[in-house]
Amino acid sequence: MSENMDMLFTVVKLIIGLLIVVYLINIFLKFLNHYSLQTNKSFRILQKIPVSKSSSIGVVQVVDRVYVMSFSEQQNQILFELPAEEAQKLLTEVQRSTAAEPKKMQQNFAVILERVKQSLDNKKRK
């Protein structure tokens, strides 16, 4: 009977020790995550719209320029740079939008993308 109690006590100590180790690992990872994910204001993905399962089109701000890019598993490519006035409209809309309005933000992005596409087509024709 004494051997069973000793074994049970050993198992309980093992489980408590394991829980303490898992808790300490969790605290360490949170601490590490806090210092490794620094926000970088000179590079931001403003909007991203999925095109297919593995690719999307997005608007990326790099310092003071705004680019429309394609993202896929194989490559990321800059499609074109947004004109200054369109970029400013999009930046103000991003600042004004909240997490509760993602559909409206996607619609605004689609409208801006369509305007830029039309202006590019007009330039190609000339």
Salt bridges, closest charged atoms under 4 A:
GLU81 OE1 - ARG65 NH1 3.52
GLU86 OE1 - ARG115 NH1 3.60
GLU93 OE1 - ARG96 NH1 3.73
